[in-house]
Structures are given as C-alpha cells and as structure tokens.
C-alpha cells in the first residue's frame, strides 16, 4: 500500500514532468497568429498559412520530443519507487505474521512487470503527446481563417479579431488526440495516464505478493469525499478468492476503468488478518460518507465541495493559459501598435484575474480545510495486540493515531534506540507532550511535543535531536538548522532501514538526497549508513566545514563541471 504522503509525492513528480509544455505551445501558436495575422486578414494567403503551419508543426514536434526524452528516466523512477514503497508497506505486515516475502528487486517476474509497464506507459505517453503538433496546426488554420472572415466582413477590427482568436486558442489549449478522436489537455492526459498506470501496477504487484504468500484478505482504504460509487465499498474487506461474507474483486470493479484501481481512483488496499480489528468501523465509514463542510455559510457534502475546488483549479489553469497566449502576441514580430497596446491591457487583466482566483481558492481551502483533510487517506494499521500471532511492537508500526499511553511508550522505545546508535547522552527530559499546534518538535526545555497522528520515524527523528542540537543553544540551531535537520533525517532513515522501521516522507528529503549524492560522488564512506553516522557524530557547528574540506580534497584534480555540481548540492544548506 502507498501512504497518502507517498501519493502526494508521486502526483507532484508527475505534475512537474510536462507542467510547462502546454503553456509553451499556446504561446507558440499565439505568436504565429500575431506574426501572420495582418497579411492573412487583409487577403487570405494560403501559401503563407501553409508555410507557417509547416514551421509550427516541426517546432512543436521538437518541443514535445525534448520533453519526452527528458522524462523517460523520470517515469521509470516514479514506477520503481511506487512499486518498492507499496510492497514495503505490505511486507511489514506479512513479516509480522511470520512470513518471509521476497524483496521486489529479487523477484524477477515482479520486477520485469514493473519495468515493462513503466516503459509502455512512457511509450504511449510519447505517442499521444506527439499528436499535439497536428492539433496545433488545426488550431492555427482555423484561427487564421476565422480572423480573416471577421476582419474582411467588418464584424471586428483587426486588433479585436486577433485578441479574440488568441483567447479561443488559449481556451482550447494544447491538447492531445486519442485514436478514438477524443481530445484531452496535455496536463490531464499525462496525469491520468501515469497516475492510473502506477496505481494499477502497484495493485497487480500486491495481488502477486498475496498469491505468493497464499494470503486471501485485503482491506480497502477510505477517505471522505469519495465518489459515490466508490463510497459503497471503501474501508471494507475483499477476498481474493471470493469467500462468502466478504466483497469480491468483481464487487469493487477491479480491472475496470470506473472501479477500484481504475481511472483516477486513489483508493488502495493492504493485507488484512482475519479476526483483527478493522481500520474503520461501520459508524466511521458512515460518518465519512456523510461528512460535510461549510463554505460561505452553505453546507456541502465533501464530494460536492471537491468538485467546487476542481472548478476553481480549472479556472486558475485557464488564467495561466490566457496569460501565455497574450505573452505570445507580445513576443511576436507584429508592428501593429493598436494590437500591442490592447494585448498589454488584456495581459494585465488576465494577471489580475489569476490573483483574484488564487485568492478565492485560498479562502475556500481555509474555510473548508480541504488541503489538510481531503488530501489525506485515513489509513490505519492492523493493531498488533488484536492478532495473537503478531508480537506487540510499536516501532514496527506506520503513521497513525496513537493513544497517549502508546505515545509515551513509543517515545521511550525510540529513546532507547537512539541511544544505541549515538555516543552522546540524550538530553530528553523524559516528557512527551501531545501537540495542539500540529507540530513535531524537540523543545528547548528538552520536552518532546508530538502530534497524536505520528509515527516511530517521527519520534526517532526528535530523539536524535536530543543527542545532537540539544547540546547547543537556539542561536546555533538558527545558524545551522538546515544541516542539522538534513543530517538527523538522513540518520533517522538509515537507522530505520536497519531496524525495520517504516520510513515516512519528510520535508527534509531533498536535503537528504543531496547528502547522499555528495557521498556517492566523492566517496567519503562506502555506504549511506556510515556516511550518515559520521555526519551525525561531527559537532553541529563543524559539519559544513567537514563537507567543504572533503569536497575540496576531491576536487584537487577534477573538472570545473564537477565543482559546479558539488557546489550546487551544498548551497541548499546555507541561508
């Protein structure tokens, strides 16, 4: 199973792949309309139109090809990380049950499926995005002929016609065309293609794992605001074999476009042990289905409110497309003063609309708390003490809501674990405070303040601070906080791997990646654990100097490019 934090990261990675392509294409079309506009609105010059269409086609082919070439490795990475994380979660449950699942990379059949699906997804995506060149040509041709008719018949002035034409192009956007003839925006097509494929692939791997271990029952995740047809089965137990008393794969529409793991479905599942406590009670599922939010004094169901949010987001995306179109006009070779002046006015209006619509969306999310609540899948874990075969071990559990007693116990266990891996004595006071401020922190009085929705990983992170920055003052932390948080999170993750603790994504992960890249490049230590341990044991105020000295030693006979690369990796740790 993938946690919501992991899904959030996947979505962010996917959105970054082609985020600017559509805007670039809209700007390209608008620029060519403005360039060719005058000649073709005075007298329809088919030769000029044909020339411009040919150039436009080739330019967009080149643009799309560049994006496709640069994203192949990224798509593969997304699939691999999703597959590994998905099975890692499930395998922790299987291990608690006394089973011994094969690591994903050691399973030839599973890994081949993962790699083949990633390659196929990227291939399909490349083919689809290439159709954008044809649709752009079509848009350009229709736009030029429309402008010609409007101006030649006196319906609109030249400036009005060109501006309106570019507005229409921005509304259409840069879209791909499916073999069926259906049109879809690049953004939407890319997101749906990758997210759905990743979700389906992870589901297939999870089923293969369950078959391998002869495990029958799976528990479905649940979240408020689910589409109505999915709300009927979310949070319930599915039997792979179709046992009576449970839902079947057919009941949840597995393998269909509209069912579980279908198009844009964000539900997931995990192994369920018969007789254990389910994550969701019937009452909780009912409350979730009936949950409402208030917006501007009116009550909405979570699902209806989510559709309002989607509409707001679509408007913001349209504002950005409008801006791209007007910017294309202003970067063209047009010499028409009236068109330039009118376009500047339109651009300013579009920019103001974008600010206004962003403000409305921010107000909406603040009133409804959607960004915090709706984006989270409310997933729990099997309670160890509910299953006789399982051993009670709080350190092996994932992110979830912990009771006060459990939090104290978990704090004590993570303190013991941190002490094993560190030489400094802990400065922790022994007090754990349930946070009402939605923060996880080691306070300067050496208490630990933590949310009840937390994880062993998060508590271990704070306990390591008690062995590190707690020996210094606030001033030192303020000066070196980036390298402190990066090193502590790095060491937390490496200890987690050794102790079979589920690692949780954190806001410091990018800094951790930078540290790994530095070691991989200059070879201070032979592996990540030893490097993380070394950095942690270096006094906080000396870590940056240590890294800089090691880099300088490495660069003594290296190229300028390598120096630039390493300096870029280091610069994130300085204010």
C-alpha positions as CSV (number, residue, x, y, z in Angstrom):
1,X,0.0,0.0,0.0
2,X,1.1,3.5,-0.7
3,X,0.6,6.1,2.1
4,X,-1.1,9.4,1.2
5,X,2.3,11.2,1.7
6,X,3.8,8.9,-0.9
7,X,0.9,9.5,-3.3
8,X,1.3,13.3,-2.8
9,X,5.0,13.0,-3.8
10,X,4.1,10.9,-6.9
11,X,1.5,13.5,-8.0
12,X,4.0,16.3,-7.6
13,X,6.6,14.4,-9.7
14,X,4.0,13.7,-12.4
15,X,2.8,17.3,-12.5
16,X,6.4,18.5,-12.9
17,X,7.0,16.3,-16.0
18,X,5.0,18.3,-18.5
19,X,4.0,21.3,-16.4
20,X,5.1,24.0,-18.9
21,X,4.7,22.2,-22.2
22,X,1.0,23.3,-22.8
23,X,1.8,26.9,-21.9
24,X,4.8,26.9,-24.3
25,X,2.7,25.5,-27.1
26,X,-0.1,28.1,-26.6
27,X,2.4,30.8,-26.6
28,X,3.9,29.4,-29.8
29,X,0.6,29.3,-31.6
30,X,-0.4,32.9,-30.4
31,X,3.0,34.2,-31.6
32,X,2.5,32.8,-35.1
33,X,-1.1,34.1,-35.3
34,X,0.2,37.6,-34.4
35,X,3.1,37.3,-36.9
36,X,0.9,36.2,-39.8
37,X,-2.2,38.0,-38.8
38,X,-2.0,41.1,-40.8
39,X,-1.3,39.5,-44.2
40,X,-4.0,36.9,-43.8
41,X,-6.7,39.1,-42.5
42,X,-6.3,41.5,-45.4
43,X,-6.0,38.9,-48.1
44,X,-6.1,35.2,-47.3
45,X,-2.6,34.0,-48.3
46,X,-2.8,30.2,-48.4
47,X,0.8,29.9,-49.2
48,X,1.9,31.8,-46.2
49,X,-0.5,29.9,-44.0
50,X,0.9,26.6,-45.3
51,X,4.4,27.7,-44.6
52,X,3.6,28.8,-41.1
53,X,1.7,25.6,-40.4
54,X,4.8,23.5,-41.6
55,X,7.2,25.5,-39.4
56,X,4.7,25.4,-36.4
57,X,4.4,21.6,-36.8
58,X,8.1,21.0,-36.8
59,X,8.7,23.4,-33.8
60,X,6.1,21.6,-31.7
61,X,7.4,18.2,-32.7
62,X,10.9,19.3,-31.5
63,X,9.4,20.7,-28.2
64,X,7.5,17.6,-27.4
65,X,10.4,15.3,-28.3
66,X,12.6,17.2,-25.9
67,X,10.1,16.7,-23.1
68,X,9.6,13.0,-23.9
69,X,13.4,12.4,-24.0
70,X,13.9,14.1,-20.7
71,X,11.0,12.3,-18.9
72,X,11.8,8.7,-19.8
73,X,14.1,8.1,-16.8
74,X,11.8,10.1,-14.5
75,X,8.7,8.0,-15.4
76,X,10.7,4.8,-14.8
77,X,11.9,6.2,-11.4
78,X,8.3,7.0,-10.4
79,X,7.2,3.5,-11.1
80,X,10.1,1.9,-9.3
81,X,9.8,4.0,-6.2
82,X,6.0,3.4,-6.1
83,X,6.4,-0.4,-6.5
84,X,9.1,-0.6,-3.8
85,X,7.2,1.6,-1.3
86,X,3.9,-0.2,-2.0
87,X,5.3,-3.7,-1.3
88,X,7.5,-2.4,1.6
89,X,4.3,-1.4,3.5
90,X,2.6,-4.7,2.8
91,X,5.7,-6.8,3.5
92,X,6.0,-5.3,7.0
93,X,2.5,-6.8,7.8
94,X,3.5,-10.1,6.2
95,X,6.7,-10.3,8.3
96,X,4.7,-9.6,11.5
97,X,2.6,-12.6,10.5
98,X,5.8,-14.7,10.4
99,X,6.0,-14.8,6.6
100,X,9.1,-14.1,4.5
101,X,8.3,-12.2,1.3
102,X,10.9,-11.9,-1.4
103,X,12.2,-8.4,-2.0
104,X,10.8,-6.8,-5.1
105,X,14.1,-6.4,-6.9
106,X,14.9,-10.0,-6.2
107,X,11.6,-11.2,-7.8
108,X,12.4,-11.4,-11.5
109,X,8.8,-11.7,-12.6
110,X,7.6,-8.8,-10.5
111,X,10.4,-6.5,-11.4
112,X,10.0,-7.3,-15.1
113,X,6.3,-6.4,-14.9
114,X,7.2,-3.1,-13.2
115,X,9.9,-2.2,-15.7
116,X,7.8,-3.2,-18.8
117,X,4.8,-1.2,-17.6
118,X,6.9,1.9,-17.0
119,X,8.4,1.6,-20.5
120,X,5.0,1.0,-22.1
121,X,3.4,4.0,-20.2
122,X,6.2,6.3,-21.4
123,X,5.9,4.9,-25.0
124,X,2.1,5.5,-25.0
125,X,2.6,8.9,-23.5
126,X,5.2,9.9,-26.1
127,X,2.9,8.8,-28.9
128,X,-0.1,10.7,-27.5
129,X,1.8,14.0,-26.9
130,X,3.2,13.9,-30.4
131,X,-0.4,14.3,-31.7
132,X,-0.2,17.8,-30.2
133,X,1.7,19.0,-33.3
134,X,-1.3,18.1,-35.5
135,X,-3.9,19.7,-33.2
136,X,-1.8,22.8,-33.0
137,X,-1.8,23.0,-36.8
138,X,-5.5,22.6,-36.9
139,X,-6.0,25.4,-34.3
140,X,-3.7,27.7,-36.2
141,X,-5.5,27.2,-39.5
142,X,-9.0,27.6,-38.1
143,X,-7.9,30.7,-36.2
144,X,-6.4,32.4,-39.3
145,X,-9.5,31.8,-41.4
146,X,-11.8,33.0,-38.6
147,X,-9.8,36.2,-38.2
148,X,-9.8,36.7,-42.0
149,X,-13.6,36.4,-42.2
150,X,-14.2,38.7,-39.2
151,X,-12.0,41.5,-40.4
152,X,-12.8,41.3,-44.1
153,X,-16.6,41.5,-43.4
154,X,-16.2,44.3,-40.9
155,X,-17.5,42.3,-38.0
156,X,-14.5,43.1,-35.9
157,X,-11.4,45.3,-36.1
158,X,-8.1,43.7,-36.7
159,X,-7.0,44.1,-33.1
160,X,-10.3,42.7,-31.7
161,X,-10.2,39.7,-34.0
162,X,-6.6,38.7,-33.3
163,X,-7.1,39.1,-29.5
164,X,-10.4,37.1,-29.5
165,X,-8.8,34.5,-31.7
166,X,-5.9,34.1,-29.3
167,X,-8.4,33.9,-26.4
168,X,-10.1,31.0,-28.2
169,X,-6.8,29.2,-28.7
170,X,-5.9,29.5,-25.0
171,X,-9.3,28.1,-24.1
172,X,-8.8,25.1,-26.4
173,X,-5.3,24.8,-25.0
174,X,-2.6,22.4,-26.3
175,X,-4.4,19.1,-26.4
176,X,-3.7,15.6,-27.5
177,X,-5.9,13.5,-29.7
178,X,-6.7,9.8,-29.0
179,X,-7.2,7.3,-31.8
180,X,-11.0,7.5,-31.0
181,X,-11.0,11.2,-31.9
182,X,-11.4,12.3,-28.3
183,X,-9.5,15.4,-27.2
184,X,-7.8,16.0,-23.9
185,X,-5.4,18.6,-22.5
186,X,-1.8,17.5,-22.1
187,X,-1.9,18.1,-18.4
188,X,-5.0,16.0,-17.9
189,X,-3.8,13.2,-20.3
190,X,-0.3,12.9,-18.7
191,X,-1.6,12.9,-15.1
192,X,-4.4,10.3,-15.8
193,X,-2.0,8.1,-17.9
194,X,0.8,7.9,-15.3
195,X,-1.2,8.0,-12.1
196,X,-3.7,5.4,-13.2
197,X,-0.9,3.1,-14.6
198,X,1.2,3.4,-11.4
199,X,-1.9,2.6,-9.3
200,X,-2.9,-0.4,-11.4
201,X,0.7,-1.7,-11.5
202,X,1.1,-1.5,-7.7
203,X,-2.3,-3.2,-7.3
204,X,-1.1,-6.0,-9.6
205,X,2.2,-6.4,-7.7
206,X,0.2,-6.5,-4.4
207,X,-2.0,-9.3,-5.7
208,X,1.0,-11.2,-6.9
209,X,2.6,-10.9,-3.5
210,X,-0.7,-12.1,-1.8
211,X,-0.8,-15.1,-4.2
212,X,2.9,-15.9,-3.5
213,X,2.2,-15.9,0.3
214,X,-1.3,-17.5,0.0
215,X,-2.9,-14.5,1.6
216,X,-6.5,-14.0,0.9
217,X,-8.0,-11.0,2.6
218,X,-7.2,-7.3,1.7
219,X,-8.6,-4.2,3.5
220,X,-9.5,-1.2,1.3
221,X,-8.6,2.3,2.3
222,X,-11.2,5.0,2.7
223,X,-11.4,8.8,2.6
224,X,-14.1,11.4,2.9
225,X,-15.3,12.9,-0.3
226,X,-15.0,9.7,-2.3
227,X,-17.1,9.5,-5.5
228,X,-20.4,7.9,-4.6
229,X,-19.9,4.6,-6.3
230,X,-16.6,4.0,-4.5
231,X,-18.0,5.1,-1.2
232,X,-20.2,1.9,-1.2
233,X,-17.2,-0.4,-0.8
234,X,-14.3,1.7,0.7
235,X,-12.9,0.6,4.0
236,X,-14.3,-2.9,3.6
237,X,-12.6,-6.3,3.3
238,X,-12.1,-8.0,0.0
239,X,-11.4,-11.7,-0.5
240,X,-9.2,-12.5,-3.4
241,X,-10.7,-16.0,-3.7
242,X,-14.3,-14.7,-3.4
243,X,-15.1,-16.2,0.0
244,X,-18.6,-15.6,1.3
245,X,-19.0,-12.8,3.8
246,X,-16.5,-10.6,2.1
247,X,-16.5,-8.4,-1.1
248,X,-15.1,-10.0,-4.2
249,X,-12.8,-8.4,-6.8
250,X,-15.9,-8.1,-9.1
251,X,-17.8,-6.3,-6.3
252,X,-15.3,-3.5,-6.3
253,X,-14.9,-3.4,-10.1
254,X,-11.3,-4.4,-10.0
255,X,-9.9,-4.3,-13.6
256,X,-12.5,-1.9,-14.9
257,X,-12.0,1.8,-15.8
258,X,-14.5,3.0,-13.2
259,X,-13.8,0.6,-10.4
260,X,-11.0,0.0,-7.8
261,X,-7.6,0.9,-9.2
262,X,-9.4,2.3,-12.3
263,X,-9.0,5.8,-13.9
264,X,-8.2,8.4,-11.3
265,X,-9.1,6.1,-8.4
266,X,-6.9,6.9,-5.3
267,X,-8.1,4.1,-3.1
268,X,-5.6,1.4,-2.1
269,X,-5.5,-1.8,-0.1
270,X,-3.3,-3.7,2.3
271,X,-3.2,-7.3,3.8
272,X,-5.8,-8.0,6.4
273,X,-5.6,-10.7,9.0
274,X,-9.0,-12.4,9.7
275,X,-10.3,-11.5,13.1
276,X,-8.2,-8.4,13.6
277,X,-9.7,-5.0,14.3
278,X,-10.6,-3.2,11.0
279,X,-9.2,0.3,10.4
280,X,-12.7,1.7,10.1
281,X,-15.9,0.9,12.0
282,X,-19.2,1.0,10.2
283,X,-20.0,4.1,12.1
284,X,-16.8,5.8,10.9
285,X,-17.5,4.9,7.3
286,X,-21.0,6.2,7.5
287,X,-19.8,9.4,9.1
288,X,-17.1,9.7,6.4
289,X,-19.7,9.3,3.7
290,X,-21.9,11.9,5.2
291,X,-19.2,14.4,6.2
292,X,-19.9,18.0,5.1
293,X,-18.0,21.3,5.0
294,X,-19.2,24.9,5.3
295,X,-18.3,27.4,2.6
296,X,-19.6,30.9,2.7
297,X,-22.3,29.9,5.1
298,X,-23.6,27.0,3.0
299,X,-23.2,23.3,3.8
300,X,-21.8,21.0,1.1
301,X,-21.0,17.3,1.0
302,X,-17.3,16.6,0.8
303,X,-17.7,15.2,-2.7
304,X,-19.7,18.2,-3.9
305,X,-17.2,20.6,-2.3
306,X,-14.3,18.8,-4.0
307,X,-16.0,19.4,-7.4
308,X,-16.2,23.1,-6.5
309,X,-12.5,23.1,-5.7
310,X,-11.7,21.3,-9.0
311,X,-13.7,24.0,-10.9
312,X,-11.7,26.8,-9.1
313,X,-8.4,25.0,-10.0
314,X,-9.5,24.7,-13.7
315,X,-10.2,28.4,-13.7
316,X,-6.7,29.2,-12.4
317,X,-5.2,26.9,-15.1
318,X,-7.2,28.7,-17.7
319,X,-5.9,32.1,-16.4
320,X,-2.4,30.8,-16.9
321,X,-3.2,29.7,-20.5
322,X,-4.7,33.2,-21.2
323,X,-1.5,34.8,-20.0
324,X,0.6,32.5,-22.1
325,X,-1.4,33.5,-25.2
326,X,-1.1,37.2,-24.6
327,X,2.6,36.8,-23.9
328,X,3.0,35.0,-27.3
329,X,1.4,38.0,-29.0
330,X,3.8,40.4,-27.3
331,X,6.9,38.3,-28.2
332,X,5.8,38.2,-31.9
333,X,7.1,40.4,-34.7
334,X,3.8,42.3,-35.1
335,X,4.2,46.0,-35.6
336,X,0.6,46.9,-35.1
337,X,0.6,49.5,-32.3
338,X,-3.1,49.0,-31.6
339,X,-2.7,45.3,-31.2
340,X,0.3,45.6,-28.9
341,X,-1.5,48.2,-26.7
342,X,-4.7,46.2,-26.5
343,X,-2.8,43.0,-25.7
344,X,-0.9,44.6,-22.9
345,X,-4.3,45.6,-21.4
346,X,-5.6,42.1,-21.8
347,X,-2.5,40.6,-20.2
348,X,-2.8,42.9,-17.2
349,X,-6.5,41.9,-16.8
350,X,-5.6,38.2,-17.1
351,X,-2.8,38.6,-14.4
352,X,-5.3,40.3,-12.1
353,X,-7.8,37.5,-12.7
354,X,-5.2,35.0,-11.7
355,X,-4.5,36.8,-8.4
356,X,-8.2,37.1,-7.7
357,X,-8.9,33.4,-8.5
358,X,-5.9,32.3,-6.4
359,X,-7.3,34.4,-3.5
360,X,-10.8,32.8,-3.9
361,X,-9.2,29.3,-3.8
362,X,-7.1,30.1,-0.8
363,X,-10.2,31.4,1.0
364,X,-12.1,28.2,0.0
365,X,-9.4,25.9,1.3
366,X,-9.1,27.9,4.5
367,X,-12.8,27.7,5.2
368,X,-13.2,24.0,4.3
369,X,-9.7,22.9,5.5
370,X,-9.6,20.8,2.3
371,X,-5.9,20.9,1.9
372,X,-5.4,19.3,5.2
373,X,-8.3,17.0,5.4
374,X,-9.4,16.0,2.0
375,X,-6.0,15.1,0.7
376,X,-5.3,12.6,3.4
377,X,-6.4,9.0,3.1
378,X,-7.4,7.9,6.6
379,X,-5.4,4.7,6.7
380,X,-4.6,2.9,9.9
381,X,-2.7,-0.3,10.6
382,X,-3.6,-3.6,12.0
383,X,-3.4,-3.5,15.8
384,X,-0.8,-5.9,16.8
385,X,-2.5,-6.9,20.1
386,X,-5.6,-7.9,18.1
387,X,-3.7,-10.8,16.4
388,X,-2.3,-13.4,18.7
389,X,0.3,-14.5,16.1
390,X,1.7,-10.9,16.0
391,X,4.1,-9.5,18.5
392,X,3.4,-6.2,20.0
393,X,6.0,-3.8,18.6
394,X,5.2,-0.2,18.3
395,X,8.4,0.5,16.5
396,X,7.2,-1.6,13.5
397,X,4.1,0.4,13.0
398,X,3.3,3.1,10.4
399,X,2.0,6.6,10.7
400,X,-1.3,6.6,12.6
401,X,-3.2,8.0,15.5
402,X,-1.6,6.9,18.8
403,X,-3.2,7.0,22.2
404,X,-1.5,8.9,25.0
405,X,-0.2,5.8,26.6
406,X,1.2,4.5,23.3
407,X,2.9,7.8,22.6
408,X,4.7,7.6,25.9
409,X,5.8,4.0,25.3
410,X,6.9,4.8,21.8
411,X,8.9,7.8,23.0
412,X,10.7,5.6,25.5
413,X,11.4,2.9,22.9
414,X,12.8,5.4,20.3
415,X,14.9,7.0,23.1
416,X,16.5,3.6,23.8
417,X,17.0,3.0,20.1
418,X,18.6,6.4,19.5
419,X,21.0,5.8,22.5
420,X,22.2,2.6,20.8
421,X,23.3,4.5,17.7
422,X,24.7,7.6,19.3
423,X,27.7,8.3,21.6
424,X,26.3,11.4,23.3
425,X,23.8,11.0,26.1
426,X,20.3,12.1,25.4
427,X,19.1,15.5,26.7
428,X,15.5,14.4,26.6
429,X,13.6,15.3,29.7
430,X,11.5,12.2,29.6
431,X,8.3,14.1,29.0
432,X,6.2,13.7,25.9
433,X,3.5,16.3,25.1
434,X,0.6,15.8,22.8
435,X,0.7,18.7,20.4
436,X,-2.3,21.0,20.0
437,X,-0.3,23.1,17.5
438,X,0.1,20.5,14.8
439,X,3.9,20.3,15.2
440,X,6.5,17.6,15.9
441,X,9.5,19.1,17.8
442,X,12.1,18.7,20.4
443,X,11.6,21.8,22.6
444,X,14.4,23.8,24.2
445,X,13.3,22.6,27.6
446,X,14.0,19.2,26.2
447,X,10.4,18.0,26.2
448,X,9.2,16.4,23.0
449,X,6.0,17.8,21.6
450,X,4.3,15.5,19.1
451,X,1.0,15.1,17.3
452,X,-1.0,12.0,18.2
453,X,-1.1,11.3,14.4
454,X,2.6,10.4,14.1
455,X,5.0,7.5,13.5
456,X,8.0,5.8,15.2
457,X,10.1,7.5,12.4
458,X,9.0,11.0,13.5
459,X,9.7,10.3,17.2
460,X,13.1,8.8,16.4
461,X,13.9,12.0,14.5
462,X,13.2,14.1,17.5
463,X,15.1,11.8,19.9
464,X,18.2,12.1,17.7
465,X,17.9,15.9,18.1
466,X,18.1,15.3,21.8
467,X,21.5,13.7,21.2
468,X,22.7,16.5,18.9
469,X,21.4,20.1,18.8
470,X,20.3,19.9,22.4
471,X,23.9,20.3,23.4
472,X,23.8,23.8,21.8
473,X,21.6,26.9,22.0
474,X,18.9,28.4,19.8
475,X,21.4,30.7,18.1
476,X,23.4,27.7,17.0
477,X,20.3,26.0,15.7
478,X,19.2,29.1,13.8
479,X,22.6,29.3,12.1
480,X,23.0,25.6,11.3
481,X,19.3,24.3,11.2
482,X,19.4,23.1,7.6
483,X,22.4,20.8,8.0
484,X,21.1,19.7,11.4
485,X,17.7,18.7,10.1
486,X,19.2,17.1,7.0
487,X,21.7,15.0,8.9
488,X,19.2,14.0,11.6
489,X,16.6,13.0,9.0
490,X,19.3,11.1,7.0
491,X,20.4,9.2,10.1
492,X,16.8,8.5,11.1
493,X,16.1,6.9,7.7
494,X,19.3,4.8,7.8
495,X,18.6,3.6,11.3
496,X,15.0,2.8,10.2
497,X,16.3,0.6,7.4
498,X,18.4,-1.4,9.9
499,X,15.7,-1.7,12.5
500,X,12.8,-2.4,10.0
501,X,11.1,0.9,11.0
502,X,8.7,2.2,8.3
503,X,10.3,5.4,6.9
504,X,8.0,8.4,6.4
505,X,8.5,11.1,3.8
506,X,9.6,14.4,5.3
507,X,10.1,18.0,4.3
508,X,13.8,17.4,4.5
509,X,14.0,14.6,2.0
510,X,15.5,16.8,-0.8
511,X,18.4,17.7,1.6
512,X,18.9,14.1,2.4
513,X,19.2,13.3,-1.3
514,X,21.8,16.0,-1.6
515,X,23.9,14.4,1.1
516,X,23.7,11.0,-0.5
517,X,24.7,12.4,-3.9
518,X,27.7,14.1,-2.3
519,X,28.9,10.8,-0.7
520,X,28.2,8.9,-3.9
521,X,30.3,11.4,-5.8
522,X,33.3,12.0,-3.5
523,X,33.3,8.6,-1.6
524,X,33.8,9.7,2.0
525,X,32.2,6.4,3.2
526,X,31.4,3.2,1.4
527,X,27.6,3.4,2.2
528,X,24.8,5.8,3.2
529,X,24.6,4.5,6.8
530,X,28.3,5.0,7.6
531,X,28.2,8.5,6.0
532,X,25.0,9.5,7.9
533,X,26.6,8.2,11.2
534,X,29.8,10.1,10.5
535,X,28.0,13.3,9.9
536,X,25.8,12.9,13.0
537,X,28.8,12.4,15.2
538,X,30.5,15.5,13.9
539,X,29.6,18.6,16.1
540,X,26.8,20.6,14.6
541,X,28.9,23.7,14.0
542,X,31.6,21.7,12.2
543,X,29.6,19.7,9.7
544,X,29.6,22.2,6.9
545,X,33.3,22.7,7.2
546,X,33.9,19.0,7.2
547,X,31.9,18.6,3.9
548,X,33.6,21.6,2.3
549,X,37.0,20.2,3.2
550,X,36.2,16.8,1.8
551,X,34.9,18.3,-1.4
552,X,38.0,20.4,-1.8
553,X,40.2,17.4,-1.4
554,X,38.2,15.6,-4.0
555,X,38.3,18.5,-6.5
556,X,42.0,18.9,-6.4
557,X,42.4,17.2,-9.8
558,X,38.8,17.3,-11.1
559,X,36.9,19.4,-13.7
560,X,35.1,22.7,-13.2
561,X,31.8,20.9,-14.1
562,X,32.2,18.6,-11.1
563,X,33.0,21.6,-8.9
564,X,29.8,23.4,-10.1
565,X,27.8,20.2,-9.4
566,X,29.0,19.8,-5.9
567,X,28.7,23.5,-5.0
568,X,25.1,23.3,-6.2
569,X,24.5,20.3,-3.9
570,X,26.0,22.2,-0.9
571,X,24.3,25.6,-1.5
572,X,21.0,24.4,-0.1
573,X,22.5,24.1,3.4
574,X,23.4,27.8,3.5
575,X,20.9,30.7,4.1
